[in-house]
Amino acid sequence: MSFPGRRRRFAALTAIAVALLGVGLGGAPAQAEPSSSSAAQYGPELNFTVSRDKIGVPQPLVYPGDPAQIGWGLPGDPDGGTAKDVVVTIDVSGIAAFADVQGVSCRENLCSWPARDIEADGFTGGLLEVLAKPDAPLRTTGTARLTATSSNATIAPLTVQVTVGTTELVVNHLPQKDGAEPGTSLAAPITVANMGSLPSPGVELKLATTQGLGFAPRFANCAYGTTDDLPSGHGRTLESAVCRIGTPVEPGKRYRLSAPVGLDVKGTALFEFLDYRVNPPADAVRTAADPRDGGSQGSGPRGEAPVLTLVPDGEAPPPGTVTEQGKWMINAANTADLAVTGDSATVEAGPGTEVTLTAKLRNDGPATFDLLTSDAQIGLLVDIPQGTTAVKVPERCRPWNGLGTDAPRPGTPQYMCAFRSPFAVGQAVDLPFTLRVTEDAPATTRATMRTMSVYGGELTFDTHQANNTAQFTVRVKNGGGNGDGNSGVPGPDGAATGGNGNQPSAQTISAPRTSSPDASGMLAATGNSGTTAVAWMSGTAIILGAALLVATRGPGRRTAR
């Protein structure tokens, strides 16, 4: 029971564990009904999880070598101890008449995995690939049965329904929108197509927007609320809508919405996006805003609100022009004015005295900055005044060497301080630096601080340059010299200047999640430096995770529904 041209290899079981325990957005994993026996009395009780309990097998196979998959997982029993000698078997006799399969070991319609122990916090899993036979009629259906044996555990069986044919719903790409004016509205002309071989009885259109956008108008058959589980939102709470549309979607056909999705561009908008996707009704993900979950939040408007439908719009487009999930990038014609304030102090006791100076960064708006579609994470480069040593710095600040950040160490003349986003209008952050005056400190010593990206570049969304720099000033009684020790270049009004200023232009490069560095209690040393920051060479945090193997696709490949 094998098929030619197989390209896919079995993925790491850790990735399977992440996928099957419900991390992906492709649908909540199915799980076997728990056994009625008592784990404490009879030993561990284990229950299968599968990424989908109903799968479609492409007919014909659009991308040879990329079949549908039954992906299973078997987590341990946290209350029952280790399950010993577990052997998993999938009986495929119910689908053998119309499908070929390949697993670890498949003989006479039984596919099995070697015996292993599963600890209380352990997990095991596997994949079984399924390919429709060339003459298998569409809509032919059967079941595969998952069972397992153990020397001491009870494991409930589970079945997966397999159907010949798939429903492959996709949406169109929308080109990036630059220069969207706050206070105006945009229309998203979303289209839906079915690239599969079976019709869909309708669709669920799922939408989510960043903080600078809002849905308008609202439709009677859409549930409105919020979501925080969108991967591209990085944990942000986004405004969401789930629209249930009953128009049948035929294979090979394209449909447009009866009315475009409208978006209001708010006054705080800057780098925004609309996330949109469609699923067959049975595969759609429920959210807290779903009225079927028993809550009233997110119910569509009453009265004269329009109903969103689908209108036939010709043949389905070529595969390379569509996507399962669309993201409409919208850059507003807006700015966020970052204002920097420095601090000054007079040291009474002279050399050896410690003093705390506070830098403050404030967003005077009108836009809120959020690092979701831009790589311009906000940074503040702080020089340490000549004749002082930084003995304590804020946690978000790291030593800066002119090319990137360093680990904490003595002798650092500069710090780069990173700011988490979103950085909202009116938000202000205080950065206290504790400095020790050295023996050679001049009577007055100053140092510059200036805004830039943490990569050393300009913040192009901040076009008001007059308040982009400030100074620390320390006046030392009985200082070691009469000179004026300056770090940075003072401007005509005494404030230090830095760089050539910002030029307004939209930034659209998607950036990964980053976290503020932790440098609590680090020691730095004296120095003066006007070195211009040119690049950020420090590593950003790597987000560990795994792609959903069964319910999602890699580039240029399809996984059947």
C-alpha positions in Angstrom: 0.0 0.0 0.0 2.4 2.7 -1.2 2.5 5.3 -3.8 5.2 6.7 -6.1 6.9 10.1 -6.0 6.5 10.6 -2.3 8.4 13.8 -1.3 7.3 14.4 2.3 9.3 12.9 5.2 8.0 12.4 8.7 8.5 15.6 10.8 9.9 15.7 14.3 7.5 14.5 16.9 7.9 17.7 18.9 6.3 19.6 16.0 3.5 17.1 15.9 3.0 17.6 19.6 2.6 21.3 19.2 0.3 21.0 16.2 -1.9 18.3 17.7 -2.3 20.0 21.0 -4.1 22.9 19.3 -1.5 25.6 18.6 -2.5 26.1 15.0 -5.5 28.0 13.7 -6.6 25.3 11.3 -9.2 23.9 13.7 -9.3 22.5 17.2 -7.8 19.0 17.4 -10.2 16.1 17.9 -9.7 13.9 20.9 -10.9 10.5 21.8 -13.6 10.2 24.5 -12.0 9.5 27.9 -12.2 6.0 29.2 -14.6 5.5 32.1 -12.2 3.5 34.2 -10.2 5.1 37.1 -6.6 5.9 36.4 -5.7 5.6 40.0 -7.2 2.1 40.2 -6.4 0.7 36.8 -3.3 2.6 35.7 -2.8 5.4 33.2 -5.6 6.4 30.9 -4.5 7.8 27.5 -6.6 9.4 24.8 -5.7 10.0 21.1 -5.6 13.5 19.6 -5.7 14.0 15.8 -5.3 17.3 13.9 -8.5 16.6 12.0 -11.1 13.8 12.5 -12.3 14.4 8.9 -9.9 14.7 6.1 -10.3 15.0 2.3 -8.0 13.3 -0.1 -7.3 15.2 -3.4 -8.7 13.7 -6.5 -6.9 14.2 -8.8 -3.7 15.0 -6.8 -2.8 18.6 -7.8 0.7 18.4 -6.5 2.1 14.8 -6.9 3.8 13.5 -3.9 1.9 15.6 -1.4 -0.9 13.5 -0.1 -3.4 14.0 2.7 -2.3 12.9 6.2 -3.7 11.4 9.3 -1.7 13.0 12.1 -2.1 11.5 15.5 -0.8 12.2 19.0 -0.9 10.4 22.3 -0.1 12.5 25.3 0.7 10.9 28.7 -1.7 10.8 31.7 -0.5 13.4 34.2 -2.3 11.6 37.0 -1.6 8.0 36.1 2.2 7.6 35.8 4.1 6.0 32.9 2.2 4.0 30.3 4.4 1.1 29.3 4.9 -0.8 26.1 2.4 1.3 24.1 1.9 0.1 20.5 -0.3 2.2 18.2 -2.1 0.7 15.3 -4.3 2.3 12.6 -6.7 -0.1 10.8 -7.2 1.2 7.3 -9.4 -1.6 6.0 -12.3 0.9 5.9 -10.5 3.1 3.3 -8.4 0.4 1.5 -10.8 0.1 -1.4 -10.3 3.7 -2.5 -7.0 4.8 -0.9 -3.4 3.8 -0.6 -1.5 4.6 2.6 2.1 4.6 3.9 3.2 4.6 7.5 6.1 3.4 9.6 5.0 -0.2 9.1 1.9 -1.1 7.1 0.8 -4.7 6.4 -2.5 -6.1 5.4 -4.4 -2.9 6.1 -2.8 -2.4 9.6 -0.2 0.3 10.2 1.7 0.2 13.5 4.3 2.1 15.4 6.9 0.4 17.6 6.3 -0.1 21.4 7.4 2.7 23.7 6.8 4.0 27.2 4.9 7.3 27.6 5.6 9.2 30.8 3.0 11.2 32.6 4.2 14.4 30.9 5.4 12.7 27.7 4.0 12.6 24.2 4.3 10.5 21.1 2.8 10.9 17.7 3.0 10.0 14.0 1.8 10.6 10.5 0.0 8.3 8.0 -0.1 9.5 4.5 -3.2 8.9 2.4 -3.5 9.0 -1.5 -6.7 8.4 -3.4 -6.5 5.6 -6.0 -6.7 6.9 -9.6 -10.2 5.4 -10.2 -11.7 6.4 -6.8 -15.0 8.3 -7.3 -15.4 11.7 -5.7 -17.2 11.7 -2.3 -16.3 8.1 -1.6 -16.1 7.9 2.2 -14.7 5.5 4.8 -13.0 5.5 8.2 -9.6 4.7 9.6 -9.6 3.4 13.2 -6.8 4.3 15.7 -6.2 1.8 18.6 -3.4 1.1 21.0 -2.3 -1.5 23.4 -0.3 -1.2 26.6 0.9 -3.5 29.4 -0.6 -1.2 32.1 -2.7 1.6 30.5 -6.2 2.0 29.1 -6.2 3.8 25.7 -9.5 4.8 24.1 -9.9 4.2 20.3 -10.6 6.9 17.8 -11.8 7.0 14.2 -11.0 9.4 11.4 -13.3 9.9 8.4 -11.6 9.9 5.0 -13.4 11.3 1.9 -12.2 11.3 -1.7 -12.1 15.0 -2.9 -11.3 18.2 -1.1 -12.7 21.7 -0.7 -9.8 24.2 -1.2 -10.9 27.7 -0.3 -8.5 30.5 -1.0 -8.6 34.3 -1.1 -6.9 36.9 -3.3 -3.8 39.0 -2.6 -4.5 42.7 -1.9 -1.6 45.1 -2.9 -0.1 47.2 -0.1 -1.8 50.5 0.6 0.5 53.4 1.3 -0.5 56.9 2.4 -3.9 56.1 3.9 -5.3 59.3 5.4 -6.5 59.1 9.0 -10.2 59.9 9.1 -10.9 58.2 5.8 -12.3 54.8 4.9 -10.9 52.0 2.8 -12.6 49.1 0.9 -11.0 45.7 0.8 -12.2 43.9 -2.4 -11.8 40.3 -1.1 -12.6 37.4 -3.5 -13.0 33.7 -2.6 -12.2 30.8 -4.9 -12.5 27.0 -4.6 -9.4 25.3 -5.9 -10.6 21.8 -4.8 -12.8 19.2 -6.3 -15.8 19.3 -3.9 -18.2 22.2 -3.4 -18.4 24.0 -0.1 -21.9 24.7 1.3 -20.8 28.2 2.3 -17.8 29.9 3.9 -16.8 31.5 7.1 -14.8 34.7 6.4 -12.5 35.5 9.4 -11.1 39.0 9.7 -8.8 40.8 12.1 -7.4 44.3 12.2 -4.7 46.1 14.0 -5.5 48.9 16.5 -5.5 51.7 13.9 -8.3 50.3 11.9 -12.0 49.6 12.5 -14.8 47.7 10.7 -17.4 49.9 8.9 -20.0 49.2 7.9 -21.0 46.1 9.9 -23.0 43.3 8.5 -25.9 41.4 10.1 -24.3 38.0 9.5 -20.9 38.9 11.0 -20.0 38.3 14.7 -17.8 41.1 16.0 -15.4 40.9 18.9 -11.7 40.6 19.6 -9.0 38.0 19.2 -5.5 37.6 20.7 -4.6 34.2 19.0 -3.6 35.5 15.6 0.1 34.6 14.9 0.7 37.8 13.0 -0.7 39.7 16.0 2.1 38.5 18.3 -0.3 38.3 21.2 -2.0 41.7 20.6 -5.7 42.0 21.1 -7.1 42.7 17.6 -10.6 43.6 16.5 -12.1 40.6 14.8 -15.1 39.6 12.7 -16.4 36.2 11.7 -18.9 36.3 8.8 -21.0 33.3 8.0 -22.0 33.3 4.4 -24.4 30.6 3.1 -23.6 31.0 -0.6 -22.4 27.6 -2.0 -18.9 27.8 -3.5 -18.4 25.5 -6.5 -15.1 23.9 -7.5 -13.1 25.9 -10.0 -15.1 29.1 -9.4 -14.4 32.5 -8.0 -16.7 34.7 -6.0 -16.6 38.3 -4.8 -18.2 39.8 -1.7 -21.5 41.5 -2.3 -20.0 44.5 -0.6 -16.3 45.2 0.2 -15.1 44.9 3.7 -14.9 48.5 4.9 -12.2 49.8 7.2 -12.1 53.2 9.0 -8.6 54.6 9.3 -8.3 56.0 12.9 -6.4 59.0 14.0 -3.8 56.8 15.7 -3.1 54.6 12.6 0.5 54.2 11.5 1.6 50.7 10.3 -1.5 48.6 10.1 -2.9 45.5 8.4 -6.1 43.5 7.8 -5.8 39.7 8.2 -8.4 37.7 6.2 -9.0 34.1 5.4 -11.9 31.7 4.6 -12.8 28.2 5.7 -15.6 25.8 5.0 -18.2 26.1 7.7 -17.2 22.8 9.4 -13.5 23.8 9.6 -13.9 27.3 10.8 -12.3 28.3 14.1 -14.5 29.4 16.9 -13.6 32.5 18.9 -14.9 34.1 22.0 -16.9 36.4 19.8 -18.8 33.5 18.3 -22.5 33.5 19.3 -22.5 29.7 19.1 -20.2 29.7 22.1 -23.1 31.1 24.2 -22.0 34.7 24.5 -23.7 37.8 23.3 -20.4 39.6 22.5 -19.8 40.1 18.8 -23.4 39.7 17.7 -24.0 41.4 14.4 -26.0 44.7 14.2 -29.7 44.6 14.1 -32.3 46.4 12.0 -31.3 47.6 8.6 -27.7 46.2 8.6 -26.9 44.6 5.2 -26.2 40.8 4.8 -22.9 39.9 3.3 -23.2 37.3 0.5 -21.0 36.0 -2.4 -21.5 36.9 -6.0 -20.1 34.7 -8.9 -17.1 36.3 -10.4 -15.8 33.9 -13.1 -13.3 31.0 -13.0 -10.9 30.4 -10.2 -7.5 32.2 -10.7 -4.2 30.3 -11.2 -2.8 28.8 -8.0 0.1 31.2 -7.7 -2.2 34.2 -7.5 -4.2 33.2 -4.4 -3.4 32.3 -0.8 -5.1 30.6 2.2 -4.5 33.6 4.4 -4.2 37.2 3.2 -2.7 40.2 4.9 -3.5 43.6 3.5 -0.7 46.0 4.5 -1.9 49.5 5.2 0.6 52.3 6.0 -1.1 55.5 7.1 0.0 59.0 6.2 0.7 59.7 9.9 3.5 60.4 12.3 4.4 59.6 15.9 6.3 62.4 17.6 8.8 60.9 20.1 10.0 63.5 22.6 13.2 63.0 24.7 13.8 64.8 28.0 17.1 64.7 29.8 18.0 65.4 33.5 20.6 67.5 35.3 22.1 67.5 38.8 24.7 69.3 40.9 26.9 67.0 42.8 27.7 68.5 46.2 30.4 66.2 47.5 32.4 66.1 44.3 34.3 63.1 43.0 33.2 59.7 44.3 29.6 60.8 44.7 26.8 58.9 43.0 23.9 60.7 41.3 20.8 59.4 39.5 19.7 61.1 36.3 16.5 60.1 34.4 15.9 60.1 30.7 12.3 60.2 29.6 10.8 59.1 26.2 7.3 60.1 25.4 5.0 59.6 22.4 3.3 62.9 21.6 1.4 61.2 18.7 -0.9 61.5 16.9 -0.1 57.9 15.9 0.5 54.8 18.1 3.6 52.9 17.1 3.3 49.1 17.1 6.0 46.8 15.9 3.9 44.4 13.7 4.6 45.4 10.1 7.8 47.6 10.6 11.3 46.7 11.6 11.8 50.2 13.1 11.8 49.2 16.8 12.2 52.3 18.9 15.5 52.9 20.6 17.2 55.6 22.6 21.0 55.9 22.4 22.4 57.3 25.7 25.9 58.6 26.1 27.5 58.5 29.5 28.9 61.9 30.5 32.7 62.2 30.6 34.1 61.9 34.1 31.3 59.6 35.3 30.8 55.9 35.5 27.4 54.2 35.1 27.0 51.8 38.0 23.3 51.0 37.4 21.3 51.2 34.2 17.7 50.3 33.3 16.9 46.8 32.4 16.0 47.7 28.8 19.4 49.2 28.1 22.5 47.4 26.7 26.0 48.6 26.1 26.4 49.9 22.5 29.7 49.7 20.6 28.7 51.7 17.5 27.8 48.6 15.6 25.5 46.7 18.0 25.0 45.8 21.6 27.4 44.0 23.9 27.2 42.0 27.1 27.4 44.0 30.3 31.0 45.0 31.0 33.1 47.9 32.5 34.2 50.6 30.1 31.0 51.3 28.1 30.5 54.8 27.0 27.1 54.3 25.4 23.8 52.4 25.9 21.1 51.5 23.5 17.7 51.3 25.2 14.9 49.3 23.5 11.2 50.1 23.8 8.5 47.5 23.6 5.6 48.1 21.4 2.8 49.2 21.2 4.1 52.6 22.2 0.8 54.5 22.6 0.0 58.1 22.3 0.7 59.8 25.6 2.8 56.9 26.9 6.0 57.9 28.6 8.9 55.7 29.9 11.5 56.8 32.5 15.0 55.5 32.3 17.0 56.2 35.5 20.8 56.0 35.2 22.9 55.9 38.4 26.4 57.5 37.8 29.5 57.7 40.0 31.6 60.8 39.6 35.3 60.0 39.0 38.4 61.9 40.1 39.0 63.5 36.8 35.5 64.8 36.3 35.3 68.3 34.9 33.3 71.0 36.7 30.5 70.5 34.1 30.0 67.4 32.1 27.2 66.7 29.6 26.2 63.7 27.4 23.7 63.3 24.6 20.7 61.0 24.2 18.9 60.6 20.9 16.1 58.5 19.4 16.8 56.0 16.6 15.8 52.5 15.8 17.6 49.8 17.8 19.3 48.8 14.5 21.0 52.2 14.4 18.8 53.7 11.7 16.4 56.6 11.5 12.8 56.5 12.8 11.2 57.7 9.6 7.7 58.0 11.1 9.0 60.8 13.5 9.2 63.9 11.4 9.5 66.4 14.2 13.2 66.5 14.9 13.5 69.4 17.4 12.8 67.2 20.4 14.6 64.0 19.2 17.7 64.8 21.4 18.4 65.8 24.9 21.2 65.9 27.4 22.4 64.6 30.8 24.2 67.3 32.7 26.3 66.9 35.8 27.8 69.9 37.6 30.7 68.8 40.0 31.7 71.1 42.8 35.5 71.2 43.1 35.7 69.2 39.8 39.0 68.1 38.5 39.0 70.6 35.6 37.5 73.8 34.5 36.6 72.5 31.1 33.2 71.4 29.8 33.2 67.7 29.2 30.6 66.9 26.5 29.6 63.6 24.9 27.8 64.4 21.7 27.6 67.6 19.6 25.6 70.5 21.1 23.4 72.5 18.9 22.9 76.3 18.8 20.5 76.2 21.8 22.8 74.0 23.8 21.0 70.8 23.1 23.0 68.1 21.4 22.2 67.2 17.8 22.5 63.8 16.2 22.4 62.6 12.6 20.6 64.3 9.7 17.1 64.0 11.1 14.3 61.8 9.9 12.8 61.6 6.4 9.1 60.8 6.1 8.5 57.5 4.3 6.4 54.4 5.0 8.2 51.4 6.6 6.7 48.1 5.6 9.3 45.4 6.3 7.8 42.7 8.6 9.7 42.3 11.8 10.0 39.4 14.2 8.9 39.6 17.8 11.6 41.1 19.9 12.0 41.4 23.6 13.6 44.1 25.6 17.1 43.3 26.8 17.8 42.6 30.4 20.7 44.5 31.8 19.6 45.1 35.3 22.5 46.0 37.6 25.1 46.1 34.9 28.3 48.1 35.4 29.5 50.5 32.8 32.5 52.9 32.8 33.5 56.4 31.9 33.9 57.6 28.4 32.8 60.1 25.9 31.7 59.0 22.5 30.0 60.7 19.6 30.2 57.6 17.5 27.3 57.4 15.0 25.3 54.2 15.2 25.3 52.6 11.8 23.9 49.1 12.3 22.4 46.7 14.8 24.4 43.5 15.0 23.0 41.9 18.1 20.8 38.8 17.7 17.1 39.0 18.1 15.2 36.4 20.1 14.5 33.2 18.1 10.8 32.2 18.5 10.7 28.4 19.0 7.7 26.7 17.5 6.6 24.2 14.9 4.3 24.5 11.9 1.1 22.5 11.9 2.0 19.5 9.8 -1.4 18.2 8.9 -3.6 21.3 8.7 -1.3 23.8 7.0 0.8 24.0 3.8 4.4 24.7 3.1 5.4 26.9 0.1 4.1 25.5 -3.1 2.5 22.5 -1.5 -1.0 21.5 -0.5 -2.4 19.5 2.3 -5.8 18.1 1.6 -8.8 19.0 3.6 
